[in-house]
Amino acid sequence: MTETVSRKRVIGALGLVAVLAACGGGDGRSDGSFFNPQEIPLETYTAEQIFERGEYELNGNNPGEAATYFAEIERLYPYSEWAKRALIMQAFAYHKDQDYPNSRSAAQRFIDFYPGDDDAAYAQYLLALSYYDQIDEVGRDQGLTFQALQALRGVIEGYPDSEYARSAILKFDLAFDHLAGKEMEIGRYYLRRDHYTAAINRFRVVVEDFQTTTHTAEALHRLVEAYLSLGLNHEAQTAGAILGHNYRGSEWYEDSYKLLTGRGLAPAFYKDNWLGAAYRQTIKGEWL
C-alpha cells in the first residue's frame, strides 16, 4: 500500500485513544497487555479498549488481527461514534493486510452509512486503492483496471476538494495508460503474426480512445506499418501525417518517415478514411 497510516484523521483517532487510555483510571495499558480475550469475554471490554487493542496490533504490524478487533467494535457497539471510527480503521487495516475484498466491503459500508462524514473521501480513496493496488503487469486481465478507474473517478468527482483528489488523478492517469498498454501489447502480437486487420483494430482503439496516453505515438507508427503491409497507402500516409503533426521529434515519426519514403511516399492527409477525422481534430486543436 503506498498510503500510510499517517493520514490526519486516522492519526487523530489513534491519538484520541491514547488520551482516553491515559485518563481511564488504569482500565488499559498502552502496550495492550491488559487485553486478554482468551480469559475474559470480549463483550466485557469497552469500545475504547478494543479500539486501543486494534491500534496496538496495527502498530505491531499485525493488520489482519487489528482488522478483527476493529470489526468487533462494529459488531458490539453498532451506531456508536467508536463504531464509525473503527470502520474506517478496519478498511485501512484490511488494505494493509492486502485483504482487498474485505477492505472494499468496509470502505463501502462507511460510504453507505456516513456519506457526509469528513472521512468519506478517505473511504472512497481506500476503495479505489483496493482495486488499483491489484493491477498487475500489462499481460494480465484488465477488469480490475476498469474497476480502479471507476472508483478513482468517484474520488475525483465526488470529493474534488479533498486531499485525496490529486493522488486519485495521478493514479487515474496511470491506470488509463495501463489500459492503453494492454491494447498495444495485443496489437503488437497480431502485427508480428501478420494479422494486420486485427492489429489495426487495436491500434485504432488507442488512437481514438486513449489519445492522452504515452502509447499514442507508437500506435500511429504501428498503423503506418500495418497499412503499408496491406497496401493501403492513403491510410498509412494519413497516420504518418498525424504522427508528424503531434510527435515530429519522436523516434516513432522518424521510423514512420523512413518506412513511407522507402516506398516513395510521404506523410500526407487523405480525408477518405477514419484517420481523416482524427487529423481534422488535431488541426482544430481538439485532439491531444
N, C-alpha and C positions, 0 to 999 in steps of 0.2 A: 504494500500500500504506500503510495507516495505521500499521502497526507498523514500527519502525526496527531497524537492526542493533545497537542498544544493548542488546538483550536480554542478560542477565547471562551466560548460557552461551556465547552467540556471542562476546561480548567476551572472555570467558575464553579461548576457543580462539584468538582472534586475538592476545591478549596473550602466550599461550604461544609462538606462532610468533615473535613479536618477540624473546623471550628466547632461543629456540633459535638464531635467526639471529645474534644478538649473540655467542653463545658458540660459534659454528660455525667459528671459525678462518678466516673470510674466504670461506666457501663461498657466502655470499649477501649481498645489499645490500638495505637497507630500501626502496629505490626500485624494486626489481625489475629493475634494468638488467643484472644478471649473466645474466639468463634469456634465452636465445636458441634456442628450439626449432627455428628455421629452419635453424640451422647445426649444432646438437648434438641428437641424438635425445632425445626427451622421456624415454625409458626410462632415460637416464643420470642424471637428476636424482633426488634423494631425495624422499620423500613430503613432508618438511618444506619443501623448496624449492618444490615445485609448489603446496603449500598457500599459502605466502607469496606466490607469484605470483597465485594466486586472490584473496587478500586485497588485493593491490595493485590488481588490476583492479576489484574491488568498490569500493574506496575512490576509485578514479578514475572512478566512475560508468559502468563497463562491466560490468554484471551478467551479460550474456549470455556474455561472454568469461570472466568469473570462474567461471560455472557449468561451462563447458567444462573448465577446469583442475581444479575440484573433482571432476568426473566422471572425469577421467583418474586421479586418485588411487584412486578406487573400482575402476577397471579394472586399474591397475598394481600396487596394493597391497591386494588384497581381504582382508577379515577382519582388517586391522590397525586399531590404535587411530586412526590418521590417516584411514583409510577411513571409519570411523564418524563422525569429526568433519567430514570433508569431505562426507559425505552430507547431514547436516543443513544445512550451509552451501550445498550445491547446491540444496536445496529452497528456501532463503531467496533465493539469487541468482536462480533461475528466477522466483520470485514477483516479485521486484523488477523483473525484466525483463518482467513481465506475460506470461510464458510459462506460463500456468496448467496446461495438461496435464502438462508436464514437472515442474512444481513438485509437483503431486499425486502423480506417479509416484515422485519422490524421497522425498517425505514418507511415502508408503505403504510404500516399501521400508524406511525407517528403522523405522517402527512394526512391520513384519513381522520384521525382523532383530533389533531391540533393544527389545522390548516393555517390558522392565523398566528401561530406562535413564532417567535423570532428564530427558533431552531428548525422551522420547517424547511428553510432554504438549505440548511446543512443536511437534513434528512433526504431531500431530493438529490443533493450532491452525492451523498453516500450511495443512494440507489443507483445513480448513474455510474459511479465508480465500480459498483459490484458487477456491472457489465463491462465497462471499459478495461478494468484490470484483468479480464479474462481473454482479451483479444490476443490471439497468438500470431504466429508468423503468417505471412500473406497466403500461404498454400492451404490454410485451414478453412472450414466453413465460415461464412461471414454473417451468419444470423445474429451472433452476439454483437457484431459491429453495428448492425442496423438498430438493435435494441439500445445500444450505448448512445447512438446518435439521437434517438428519440428521447431518452432520459436526459441527456445533456441539454437538448433543446428545452426541456422542461425547466431546467435551471436558468438558462439564458433568457427565456421569455417570461417565466413565472417570477423570477427573482432577479431582475436586471440590475438592481442597485445593491445586491448583496456582495459580500467579499468573495463569494464563490463563482460569480458570473464570469470574471476574467479567465480564471482557470478552466471553467467549462468551455469557454470559447476556444481556447488553445487546444483542449482535448478534442473538441468537436472537429476542428480543422485537421488534426492528426488522424482521427477516425475516418473522416471523409477521404483523406488522402489514402488511407489504408484500403478503402473500398475500390478506389481507382487503381491501386496497385494490383488488386485481385483481377480486375478486368484486363490489365496489361499482361499479367502473367499468363492468363488463359489465351489472350490474343497472340502472344509470342509463341505459345505452344502450337497453336494452329498454323501460324506462319512458318515455323520450322518444318512442319509436315506438309507444306504446300496446300493447306486448306484455306485458300485465300478469302473466300466469301465469309467463312466463319470468323476468320481473323479480323476482317474489315468490320464485321458487326460489333466485335468487342472494342476495337479502337474507336469506332463511331460513338459508342456509349461514353467513352472518356471525353471525347471532344465536345459532345453535346451536353452531357450531364455533370461532368467533373472538370469544368473549364478552369477553375481556380486552383487546381491541384498541381503538384510538381510533375505530374506524368503527361501533361498535355502536349508538350513539345515532342516527346518521344512518340506519342500516339499519332501525331501528324506525320512524323517521319516514317513510321511503320505503314501508314496509309499510302504514302508515296511508294514504298516498296511493294506493297500488295497490289496496288492499282497498276503499277508498271508491269508486274508479273502477269496480270490479266490482260495487258494491252489496253487498258483504259487510261489513255494518256491525258485526256482533259481533267479527269478526276485527280490524277497524280499531280498535274501541274497546279491545279487549284489548291490541293493540300500543301504543296510547296510554297505557293504564294501566301497562304495564311501563316505558314511557319516562318517565312521571311519577314512578314509584317510584324509578328509578335516576338520572334526569337532570332533575329538576324545574327546576333553574335554567338549563338549556341552551336555546339558541335553537331546537334541534330540537323540544323539548317545546312551546315557545311556538307554533311553526308548526303542530304537530300539533293542539294545543288549538284554535287558530283554525279549522283545517280541520273538526274534529269539531263544534265549537259552531256553525259556519256551516251545518252540516247538521242542526242541532237535536239533536246527540248530545253525549255526554261520555265521557271515558275511563272504562271500566268493565271488570271482569273477567267473561269468559264462559269456562267450562271446556270447552265443546264444540268445541274446535279445538286445533291443535298449540301455539299460543301459551299456552294454558291451563297446559300442563305447565311451560313456561318461567316463567310468572308464579308458579306454586306454588313453584318453586325459589327465586325471589327472596324470597318471604315467609319461607322457611325459612333464608335466608341462605346458600344453596348456590350461588348464581349471582352472578357478578361479585364 
